[in-house]
């Protein structure tokens, strides 16, 4: 394992810990409130908080396992429905981001699934006031084409994520929040594919990735 690989693993771990801190912290707070509360109505609210936080933690773990880990078994293909379920779990539960699923394939390669999930993560997080997140993928002419479109009242995608996606970022200066974008760039580059990104002036955020099928 190279130093660069270790550094990226550290960035990824930091990102995962940051994202899981909020729901796990809410679990801890709910348990503390429940221990000191005797009112039946308030105890019921504490239990609702615990259930909601537990669901959020489980959904994020499922998503990260598929997006960053080796989920999907030993085969080369992953059912597309697993990716859909993961995205709906992390974004659709709150209703803040509406999901449009336009994936025609029943199965996608593990590489394609990771690219799709990470682009969806970046696009959904860019919708700071919520909005519509459309996700599409199809195989044609010997390649898998992936498109993610984010539209909302306010879209924020900072320069670090943009440069990480297109591969112009300084690796030594990468922060944990850019881990998903850098991973997409690496996955696409290793497959001799291409990645497209809409200009900052565009009213919608559009990602495109094309990877040759092995």
C-alpha positions, 0 to 999 in steps of 0.5 A, spaced: 500 500 500 502 506 497 503 512 502 498 516 497 493 510 498 494 510 506 492 518 505 486 517 501 484 512 506 485 517 512 481 522 508 475 517 507 475 515 514 474 522 516 469 523 511 465 517 514 466 519 521 464 526 520 457 524 516 455 519 522 457 523 528 450 527 527 445 521 527 450 517 533 450 523 537 442 524 536 442 517 539 446 518 545 442 525 546 436 521 546 438 515 551 440 521 556 433 524 555 430 518 556 434 516 562 432 522 566 425 523 563 418 520 567 413 523 563 410 518 558 409 523 552 416 526 553 418 518 553 414 517 547 418 523 543 425 520 546 423 514 543 421 517 536 428 521 536 432 514 538 428 510 532 429 516 527 436 517 529 437 509 528 434 509 521 439 515 519 445 511 522 443 505 518 441 508 512 448 512 511 452 505 513 448 502 508 450 507 503 457 508 505 458 500 504 456 500 497 459 507 495 466 506 498 466 499 500 466 492 497 459 491 498 455 487 492 458 480 493 464 477 489 460 478 482 462 483 478 455 486 477 450 489 482 443 490 482 441 497 480 435 496 485 441 496 491 443 503 489 436 506 488 434 503 495 441 506 498 440 513 495 432 513 497 435 511 504 440 517 505 436 523 501 428 520 500 427 519 507 426 527 509 423 529 503 428 535 502 431 532 496 426 528 491 429 522 487 428 521 480 430 514 478 432 513 470 436 507 470 434 502 465 439 497 467 437 491 471 445 490 473 451 495 473 458 494 474 461 495 481 465 501 478 459 504 475 455 503 482 460 507 486 461 512 481 453 513 480 452 513 488 458 518 489 456 523 484 449 522 487 452 524 494 455 530 491 449 532 487 444 531 493 449 535 498 449 541 493 442 542 494 443 546 500 435 548 500 433 541 497 430 540 490 430 535 485 436 529 484 435 525 477 439 519 476 440 516 470 444 510 467 444 506 461 449 501 457 450 502 450 456 502 444 460 498 449 460 503 455 456 505 461 453 512 461 451 515 467 448 522 468 446 525 475 442 532 475 441 536 481 436 542 480 433 547 486 433 553 489 440 554 491 446 549 488 453 550 492 458 546 489 465 549 491 471 549 487 475 544 491 470 539 489 470 541 482 477 540 481 477 534 485 472 531 480 476 533 474 483 531 477 486 538 477 486 538 485 492 538 489 492 531 492 496 534 498 491 539 499 485 535 499 480 535 505 475 529 507 469 533 504 472 532 497 474 524 498 467 522 494 469 527 488 476 524 488 474 517 488 470 518 482 475 521 478 480 516 480 475 510 478 473 514 471 481 515 470 482 508 471 477 505 467 480 510 461 473 513 461 471 521 461 467 525 466 463 531 464 461 537 469 456 543 468 459 550 468 458 554 475 454 559 471 449 554 469 442 554 473 442 546 474 448 542 476 449 536 471 454 530 472 456 525 466 461 519 466 462 515 461 466 508 462 468 503 457 465 496 459 470 491 460 
